[in-house]
Amino acid sequence: MALALSQEHREDFRLDPLLNIHIHHNLADILALVMDHSTEVPSNGQQLYGNSEKASKINKSET
């Protein structure tokens, strides 16, 4: 049902090309942060000390 609906309205789901570029750029930034974070997490799943500080510094520098 969902596939048929999306095929029927596929023209409605097109994005503005500039918006598409911005979305992909933002996703690439997020992926880089996630990949960087995943290398810092210990195997037992506990967060390392200071990661929240690092994330807040990154967020502040982007604004």
PyMOL Python script that loads the backbone (N, CA, C, O; Angstrom):
from pymol import cmd

cmd.read_pdbstr("""\
ATOM      1  N   MET A   1       0.817  -1.194   0.000  1.00  0.00           N
ATOM      2  CA  MET A   1       0.000   0.000   0.000  1.00  0.00           C
ATOM      3  C   MET A   1       0.866   1.266   0.000  1.00  0.00           C
ATOM      4  O   MET A   1       0.644   2.165  -0.810  1.00  0.00           O
ATOM      5  N   ALA A   2       1.848   1.340   0.900  1.00  0.00           N
ATOM      6  CA  ALA A   2       2.698   2.527   0.981  1.00  0.00           C
ATOM      7  C   ALA A   2       3.524   2.690  -0.286  1.00  0.00           C
ATOM      8  O   ALA A   2       3.725   3.808  -0.761  1.00  0.00           O
ATOM      9  N   LEU A   3       4.002   1.577  -0.833  1.00  0.00           N
ATOM     10  CA  LEU A   3       4.785   1.644  -2.068  1.00  0.00           C
ATOM     11  C   LEU A   3       3.924   2.143  -3.219  1.00  0.00           C
ATOM     12  O   LEU A   3       4.362   2.984  -4.005  1.00  0.00           O
ATOM     13  N   ALA A   4       2.725   1.641  -3.321  1.00  0.00           N
ATOM     14  CA  ALA A   4       1.812   2.086  -4.381  1.00  0.00           C
ATOM     15  C   ALA A   4       1.499   3.570  -4.229  1.00  0.00           C
ATOM     16  O   ALA A   4       1.448   4.303  -5.217  1.00  0.00           O
ATOM     17  N   LEU A   5       1.291   4.010  -2.995  1.00  0.00           N
ATOM     18  CA  LEU A   5       1.002   5.419  -2.743  1.00  0.00           C
ATOM     19  C   LEU A   5       2.187   6.295  -3.127  1.00  0.00           C
ATOM     20  O   LEU A   5       2.011   7.349  -3.738  1.00  0.00           O
ATOM     21  N   SER A   6       3.394   5.863  -2.770  1.00  0.00           N
ATOM     22  CA  SER A   6       4.579   6.660  -3.100  1.00  0.00           C
ATOM     23  C   SER A   6       4.828   6.688  -4.601  1.00  0.00           C
ATOM     24  O   SER A   6       5.266   7.709  -5.131  1.00  0.00           O
ATOM     25  N   GLN A   7       4.555   5.578  -5.300  1.00  0.00           N
ATOM     26  CA  GLN A   7       4.710   5.566  -6.753  1.00  0.00           C
ATOM     27  C   GLN A   7       3.677   6.470  -7.419  1.00  0.00           C
ATOM     28  O   GLN A   7       3.976   7.151  -8.400  1.00  0.00           O
ATOM     29  N   GLU A   8       2.488   6.471  -6.891  1.00  0.00           N
ATOM     30  CA  GLU A   8       1.420   7.293  -7.454  1.00  0.00           C
ATOM     31  C   GLU A   8       1.721   8.783  -7.303  1.00  0.00           C
ATOM     32  O   GLU A   8       1.382   9.580  -8.177  1.00  0.00           O
ATOM     33  N   HIS A   9       2.357   9.155  -6.194  1.00  0.00           N
ATOM     34  CA  HIS A   9       2.617  10.568  -5.897  1.00  0.00           C
ATOM     35  C   HIS A   9       4.105  10.898  -5.919  1.00  0.00           C
ATOM     36  O   HIS A   9       4.539  11.820  -5.228  1.00  0.00           O
ATOM     37  N   ARG A  10       4.882  10.169  -6.691  1.00  0.00           N
ATOM     38  CA  ARG A  10       6.339  10.362  -6.660  1.00  0.00           C
ATOM     39  C   ARG A  10       6.758  11.769  -7.064  1.00  0.00           C
ATOM     40  O   ARG A  10       7.775  12.263  -6.577  1.00  0.00           O
ATOM     41  N   GLU A  11       6.014  12.422  -7.930  1.00  0.00           N
ATOM     42  CA  GLU A  11       6.348  13.791  -8.319  1.00  0.00           C
ATOM     43  C   GLU A  11       6.182  14.755  -7.140  1.00  0.00           C
ATOM     44  O   GLU A  11       6.889  15.759  -7.055  1.00  0.00           O
ATOM     45  N   ASP A  12       5.265  14.457  -6.247  1.00  0.00           N
ATOM     46  CA  ASP A  12       5.028  15.317  -5.089  1.00  0.00           C
ATOM     47  C   ASP A  12       6.165  15.247  -4.079  1.00  0.00           C
ATOM     48  O   ASP A  12       6.326  16.159  -3.268  1.00  0.00           O
ATOM     49  N   PHE A  13       6.959  14.171  -4.117  1.00  0.00           N
ATOM     50  CA  PHE A  13       8.019  13.971  -3.135  1.00  0.00           C
ATOM     51  C   PHE A  13       9.364  14.529  -3.592  1.00  0.00           C
ATOM     52  O   PHE A  13      10.364  14.394  -2.887  1.00  0.00           O
ATOM     53  N   ARG A  14       9.393  15.146  -4.752  1.00  0.00           N
ATOM     54  CA  ARG A  14      10.650  15.731  -5.225  1.00  0.00           C
ATOM     55  C   ARG A  14      11.044  16.898  -4.335  1.00  0.00           C
ATOM     56  O   ARG A  14      10.194  17.632  -3.830  1.00  0.00           O
ATOM     57  N   LEU A  15      12.353  17.056  -4.153  1.00  0.00           N
ATOM     58  CA  LEU A  15      12.864  18.158  -3.342  1.00  0.00           C
ATOM     59  C   LEU A  15      13.473  19.216  -4.244  1.00  0.00           C
ATOM     60  O   LEU A  15      13.946  18.929  -5.344  1.00  0.00           O
ATOM     61  N   ASP A  16      13.450  20.410  -3.764  1.00  0.00           N
ATOM     62  CA  ASP A  16      14.177  21.479  -4.418  1.00  0.00           C
ATOM     63  C   ASP A  16      15.655  21.071  -4.450  1.00  0.00           C
ATOM     64  O   ASP A  16      16.171  20.603  -3.435  1.00  0.00           O
ATOM     65  N   PRO A  17      16.351  21.234  -5.585  1.00  0.00           N
ATOM     66  CA  PRO A  17      17.759  20.793  -5.665  1.00  0.00           C
ATOM     67  C   PRO A  17      18.655  21.409  -4.592  1.00  0.00           C
ATOM     68  O   PRO A  17      19.524  20.727  -4.048  1.00  0.00           O
ATOM     69  N   LEU A  18      18.455  22.679  -4.286  1.00  0.00           N
ATOM     70  CA  LEU A  18      19.275  23.311  -3.251  1.00  0.00           C
ATOM     71  C   LEU A  18      18.973  22.724  -1.873  1.00  0.00           C
ATOM     72  O   LEU A  18      19.885  22.500  -1.076  1.00  0.00           O
ATOM     73  N   LEU A  19      17.713  22.480  -1.600  1.00  0.00           N
ATOM     74  CA  LEU A  19      17.328  21.842  -0.342  1.00  0.00           C
ATOM     75  C   LEU A  19      17.931  20.446  -0.248  1.00  0.00           C
ATOM     76  O   LEU A  19      18.380  20.034   0.821  1.00  0.00           O
ATOM     77  N   ASN A  20      17.942  19.726  -1.349  1.00  0.00           N
ATOM     78  CA  ASN A  20      18.532  18.388  -1.393  1.00  0.00           C
ATOM     79  C   ASN A  20      20.024  18.443  -1.042  1.00  0.00           C
ATOM     80  O   ASN A  20      20.519  17.592  -0.302  1.00  0.00           O
ATOM     81  N   ILE A  21      20.730  19.433  -1.566  1.00  0.00           N
ATOM     82  CA  ILE A  21      22.160  19.593  -1.255  1.00  0.00           C
ATOM     83  C   ILE A  21      22.345  19.867   0.237  1.00  0.00           C
ATOM     84  O   ILE A  21      23.225  19.286   0.872  1.00  0.00           O
ATOM     85  N   HIS A  22      21.524  20.742   0.790  1.00  0.00           N
ATOM     86  CA  HIS A  22      21.626  21.064   2.219  1.00  0.00           C
ATOM     87  C   HIS A  22      21.345  19.840   3.084  1.00  0.00           C
ATOM     88  O   HIS A  22      22.038  19.607   4.075  1.00  0.00           O
ATOM     89  N   ILE A  23      20.349  19.071   2.721  1.00  0.00           N
ATOM     90  CA  ILE A  23      20.019  17.871   3.493  1.00  0.00           C
ATOM     91  C   ILE A  23      21.179  16.888   3.463  1.00  0.00           C
ATOM     92  O   ILE A  23      21.553  16.344   4.501  1.00  0.00           O
ATOM     93  N   HIS A  24      21.753  16.654   2.286  1.00  0.00           N
ATOM     94  CA  HIS A  24      22.877  15.719   2.189  1.00  0.00           C
ATOM     95  C   HIS A  24      24.095  16.230   2.955  1.00  0.00           C
ATOM     96  O   HIS A  24      24.809  15.446   3.580  1.00  0.00           O
ATOM     97  N   HIS A  25      24.333  17.530   2.911  1.00  0.00           N
ATOM     98  CA  HIS A  25      25.455  18.105   3.653  1.00  0.00           C
ATOM     99  C   HIS A  25      25.260  17.906   5.158  1.00  0.00           C
ATOM    100  O   HIS A  25      26.187  17.511   5.865  1.00  0.00           O
ATOM    101  N   ASN A  26      24.055  18.180   5.634  1.00  0.00           N
ATOM    102  CA  ASN A  26      23.771  18.005   7.060  1.00  0.00           C
ATOM    103  C   ASN A  26      23.869  16.545   7.473  1.00  0.00           C
ATOM    104  O   ASN A  26      24.379  16.242   8.552  1.00  0.00           O
ATOM    105  N   LEU A  27      23.391  15.642   6.634  1.00  0.00           N
ATOM    106  CA  LEU A  27      23.505  14.216   6.944  1.00  0.00           C
ATOM    107  C   LEU A  27      24.963  13.774   6.983  1.00  0.00           C
ATOM    108  O   LEU A  27      25.337  12.951   7.817  1.00  0.00           O
ATOM    109  N   ALA A  28      25.788  14.312   6.090  1.00  0.00           N
ATOM    110  CA  ALA A  28      27.214  13.975   6.100  1.00  0.00           C
ATOM    111  C   ALA A  28      27.869  14.460   7.388  1.00  0.00           C
ATOM    112  O   ALA A  28      28.703  13.759   7.961  1.00  0.00           O
ATOM    113  N   ASP A  29      27.497  15.658   7.848  1.00  0.00           N
ATOM    114  CA  ASP A  29      28.030  16.173   9.117  1.00  0.00           C
ATOM    115  C   ASP A  29      27.616  15.289  10.286  1.00  0.00           C
ATOM    116  O   ASP A  29      28.430  14.978  11.156  1.00  0.00           O
ATOM    117  N   ILE A  30      26.357  14.890  10.304  1.00  0.00           N
ATOM    118  CA  ILE A  30      25.859  14.032  11.380  1.00  0.00           C
ATOM    119  C   ILE A  30      26.559  12.684  11.352  1.00  0.00           C
ATOM    120  O   ILE A  30      26.935  12.155  12.397  1.00  0.00           O
ATOM    121  N   LEU A  31      26.735  12.130  10.167  1.00  0.00           N
ATOM    122  CA  LEU A  31      27.407  10.838  10.044  1.00  0.00           C
ATOM    123  C   LEU A  31      28.837  10.920  10.564  1.00  0.00           C
ATOM    124  O   LEU A  31      29.308  10.003  11.237  1.00  0.00           O
ATOM    125  N   ALA A  32      29.524  12.007  10.258  1.00  0.00           N
ATOM    126  CA  ALA A  32      30.894  12.173  10.749  1.00  0.00           C
ATOM    127  C   ALA A  32      30.918  12.225  12.276  1.00  0.00           C
ATOM    128  O   ALA A  32      31.799  11.637  12.903  1.00  0.00           O
ATOM    129  N   LEU A  33      29.959  12.925  12.872  1.00  0.00           N
ATOM    130  CA  LEU A  33      29.896  12.989  14.338  1.00  0.00           C
ATOM    131  C   LEU A  33      29.603  11.625  14.944  1.00  0.00           C
ATOM    132  O   LEU A  33      30.199  11.244  15.952  1.00  0.00           O
ATOM    133  N   VAL A  34      28.691  10.898  14.331  1.00  0.00           N
ATOM    134  CA  VAL A  34      28.324   9.576  14.843  1.00  0.00           C
ATOM    135  C   VAL A  34      29.504   8.623  14.724  1.00  0.00           C
ATOM    136  O   VAL A  34      29.786   7.861  15.649  1.00  0.00           O
ATOM    137  N   MET A  35      30.185   8.660  13.601  1.00  0.00           N
ATOM    138  CA  MET A  35      31.332   7.770  13.406  1.00  0.00           C
ATOM    139  C   MET A  35      32.445   8.118  14.393  1.00  0.00           C
ATOM    140  O   MET A  35      33.094   7.226  14.938  1.00  0.00           O
ATOM    141  N   ASP A  36      32.667   9.411  14.622  1.00  0.00           N
ATOM    142  CA  ASP A  36      33.683   9.834  15.581  1.00  0.00           C
ATOM    143  C   ASP A  36      33.296   9.391  16.987  1.00  0.00           C
ATOM    144  O   ASP A  36      34.143   8.925  17.749  1.00  0.00           O
ATOM    145  N   HIS A  37      32.036   9.534  17.325  1.00  0.00           N
ATOM    146  CA  HIS A  37      31.553   9.158  18.655  1.00  0.00           C
ATOM    147  C   HIS A  37      31.632   7.647  18.857  1.00  0.00           C
ATOM    148  O   HIS A  37      31.967   7.188  19.949  1.00  0.00           O
ATOM    149  N   SER A  38      31.332   6.873  17.825  1.00  0.00           N
ATOM    150  CA  SER A  38      31.314   5.417  17.979  1.00  0.00           C
ATOM    151  C   SER A  38      32.711   4.863  18.238  1.00  0.00           C
ATOM    152  O   SER A  38      32.843   3.792  18.830  1.00  0.00           O
ATOM    153  N   THR A  39      33.748   5.563  17.811  1.00  0.00           N
ATOM    154  CA  THR A  39      35.106   5.095  18.090  1.00  0.00           C
ATOM    155  C   THR A  39      35.525   5.413  19.515  1.00  0.00           C
ATOM    156  O   THR A  39      36.500   4.851  20.014  1.00  0.00           O
ATOM    157  N   GLU A  40      34.791   6.319  20.183  1.00  0.00           N
ATOM    158  CA  GLU A  40      35.140   6.720  21.541  1.00  0.00           C
ATOM    159  C   GLU A  40      34.372   5.958  22.611  1.00  0.00           C
ATOM    160  O   GLU A  40      34.723   6.044  23.788  1.00  0.00           O
ATOM    161  N   VAL A  41      33.353   5.228  22.245  1.00  0.00           N
ATOM    162  CA  VAL A  41      32.524   4.523  23.218  1.00  0.00           C
ATOM    163  C   VAL A  41      33.158   3.178  23.543  1.00  0.00           C
ATOM    164  O   VAL A  41      33.463   2.408  22.632  1.00  0.00           O
ATOM    165  N   PRO A  42      33.363   2.880  24.828  1.00  0.00           N
ATOM    166  CA  PRO A  42      33.936   1.586  25.203  1.00  0.00           C
ATOM    167  C   PRO A  42      33.007   0.438  24.797  1.00  0.00           C
ATOM    168  O   PRO A  42      31.816   0.640  24.561  1.00  0.00           O
ATOM    169  N   SER A  43      33.562  -0.739  24.723  1.00  0.00           N
ATOM    170  CA  SER A  43      32.791  -1.892  24.256  1.00  0.00           C
ATOM    171  C   SER A  43      31.638  -2.248  25.184  1.00  0.00           C
ATOM    172  O   SER A  43      30.679  -2.879  24.741  1.00  0.00           O
ATOM    173  N   ASN A  44      31.699  -1.865  26.454  1.00  0.00           N
ATOM    174  CA  ASN A  44      30.594  -2.178  27.360  1.00  0.00           C
ATOM    175  C   ASN A  44      29.441  -1.192  27.226  1.00  0.00           C
ATOM    176  O   ASN A  44      28.434  -1.328  27.920  1.00  0.00           O
ATOM    177  N   GLY A  45      29.571  -0.193  26.339  1.00  0.00           N
ATOM    178  CA  GLY A  45      28.482   0.724  26.038  1.00  0.00           C
ATOM    179  C   GLY A  45      28.405   1.944  26.923  1.00  0.00           C
ATOM    180  O   GLY A  45      27.527   2.784  26.728  1.00  0.00           O
ATOM    181  N   GLN A  46      29.305   2.073  27.902  1.00  0.00           N
ATOM    182  CA  GLN A  46      29.272   3.246  28.764  1.00  0.00           C
ATOM    183  C   GLN A  46      29.928   4.415  28.050  1.00  0.00           C
ATOM    184  O   GLN A  46      30.890   4.249  27.300  1.00  0.00           O
ATOM    185  N   GLN A  47      29.387   5.599  28.298  1.00  0.00           N
ATOM    186  CA  GLN A  47      29.922   6.793  27.671  1.00  0.00           C
ATOM    187  C   GLN A  47      31.215   7.201  28.376  1.00  0.00           C
ATOM    188  O   GLN A  47      31.306   7.153  29.602  1.00  0.00           O
ATOM    189  N   LEU A  48      32.202   7.598  27.598  1.00  0.00           N
ATOM    190  CA  LEU A  48      33.448   8.079  28.167  1.00  0.00           C
ATOM    191  C   LEU A  48      33.246   9.450  28.790  1.00  0.00           C
ATOM    192  O   LEU A  48      32.414  10.235  28.334  1.00  0.00           O
ATOM    193  N   TYR A  49      34.003   9.727  29.821  1.00  0.00           N
ATOM    194  CA  TYR A  49      33.938  11.021  30.487  1.00  0.00           C
ATOM    195  C   TYR A  49      34.364  12.103  29.499  1.00  0.00           C
ATOM    196  O   TYR A  49      35.374  11.958  28.809  1.00  0.00           O
ATOM    197  N   GLY A  50      33.601  13.175  29.434  1.00  0.00           N
ATOM    198  CA  GLY A  50      33.973  14.304  28.589  1.00  0.00           C
ATOM    199  C   GLY A  50      33.304  14.318  27.232  1.00  0.00           C
ATOM    200  O   GLY A  50      33.388  15.331  26.538  1.00  0.00           O
ATOM    201  N   ASN A  51      32.645  13.254  26.818  1.00  0.00           N
ATOM    202  CA  ASN A  51      32.000  13.257  25.513  1.00  0.00           C
ATOM    203  C   ASN A  51      30.868  14.266  25.444  1.00  0.00           C
ATOM    204  O   ASN A  51      30.671  14.898  24.406  1.00  0.00           O
ATOM    205  N   SER A  52      30.122  14.429  26.525  1.00  0.00           N
ATOM    206  CA  SER A  52      29.028  15.399  26.505  1.00  0.00           C
ATOM    207  C   SER A  52      29.583  16.815  26.390  1.00  0.00           C
ATOM    208  O   SER A  52      28.974  17.673  25.750  1.00  0.00           O
ATOM    209  N   GLU A  53      30.743  17.063  27.010  1.00  0.00           N
ATOM    210  CA  GLU A  53      31.378  18.369  26.877  1.00  0.00           C
ATOM    211  C   GLU A  53      31.827  18.593  25.444  1.00  0.00           C
ATOM    212  O   GLU A  53      31.674  19.690  24.906  1.00  0.00           O
ATOM    213  N   LYS A  54      32.379  17.561  24.826  1.00  0.00           N
ATOM    214  CA  LYS A  54      32.830  17.667  23.442  1.00  0.00           C
ATOM    215  C   LYS A  54      31.652  17.949  22.519  1.00  0.00           C
ATOM    216  O   LYS A  54      31.749  18.788  21.624  1.00  0.00           O
ATOM    217  N   ALA A  55      30.550  17.257  22.733  1.00  0.00           N
ATOM    218  CA  ALA A  55      29.366  17.456  21.898  1.00  0.00           C
ATOM    219  C   ALA A  55      28.818  18.864  22.069  1.00  0.00           C
ATOM    220  O   ALA A  55      28.406  19.489  21.092  1.00  0.00           O
ATOM    221  N   SER A  56      28.808  19.373  23.302  1.00  0.00           N
ATOM    222  CA  SER A  56      28.286  20.723  23.512  1.00  0.00           C
ATOM    223  C   SER A  56      29.201  21.761  22.877  1.00  0.00           C
ATOM    224  O   SER A  56      28.719  22.778  22.378  1.00  0.00           O
ATOM    225  N   LYS A  57      30.517  21.527  22.885  1.00  0.00           N
ATOM    226  CA  LYS A  57      31.444  22.446  22.226  1.00  0.00           C
ATOM    227  C   LYS A  57      31.218  22.441  20.722  1.00  0.00           C
ATOM    228  O   LYS A  57      31.265  23.490  20.081  1.00  0.00           O
ATOM    229  N   ILE A  58      30.975  21.269  20.162  1.00  0.00           N
ATOM    230  CA  ILE A  58      30.715  21.166  18.726  1.00  0.00           C
ATOM    231  C   ILE A  58      29.436  21.914  18.385  1.00  0.00           C
ATOM    232  O   ILE A  58      29.395  22.664  17.410  1.00  0.00           O
ATOM    233  N   ASN A  59      28.392  21.714  19.183  1.00  0.00           N
ATOM    234  CA  ASN A  59      27.119  22.386  18.930  1.00  0.00           C
ATOM    235  C   ASN A  59      27.248  23.897  19.038  1.00  0.00           C
ATOM    236  O   ASN A  59      26.647  24.626  18.249  1.00  0.00           O
ATOM    237  N   LYS A  60      28.020  24.376  19.999  1.00  0.00           N
ATOM    238  CA  LYS A  60      28.195  25.819  20.161  1.00  0.00           C
ATOM    239  C   LYS A  60      28.985  26.404  19.006  1.00  0.00           C
ATOM    240  O   LYS A  60      28.714  27.530  18.589  1.00  0.00           O
ATOM    241  N   SER A  61      29.955  25.670  18.476  1.00  0.00           N
ATOM    242  CA  SER A  61      30.763  26.189  17.379  1.00  0.00           C
ATOM    243  C   SER A  61      29.986  26.242  16.076  1.00  0.00           C
ATOM    244  O   SER A  61      30.335  27.017  15.185  1.00  0.00           O
ATOM    245  N   GLU A  62      28.931  25.428  15.943  1.00  0.00           N
ATOM    246  CA  GLU A  62      28.136  25.423  14.720  1.00  0.00           C
ATOM    247  C   GLU A  62      27.129  26.552  14.687  1.00  0.00           C
ATOM    248  O   GLU A  62      26.629  26.898  13.617  1.00  0.00           O
ATOM    249  N   THR A  63      26.820  27.134  15.832  1.00  0.00           N
ATOM    250  CA  THR A  63      25.800  28.192  15.859  1.00  0.00           C
ATOM    251  C   THR A  63      26.404  29.553  15.745  1.00  0.00           C
ATOM    252  O   THR A  63      25.683  30.551  15.752  1.00  0.00           O
TER     253      THR A  63
END
""", "prot")
cmd.dss("prot")
cmd.show_as("cartoon", "prot")
cmd.util.cbc("prot")
cmd.orient("prot")
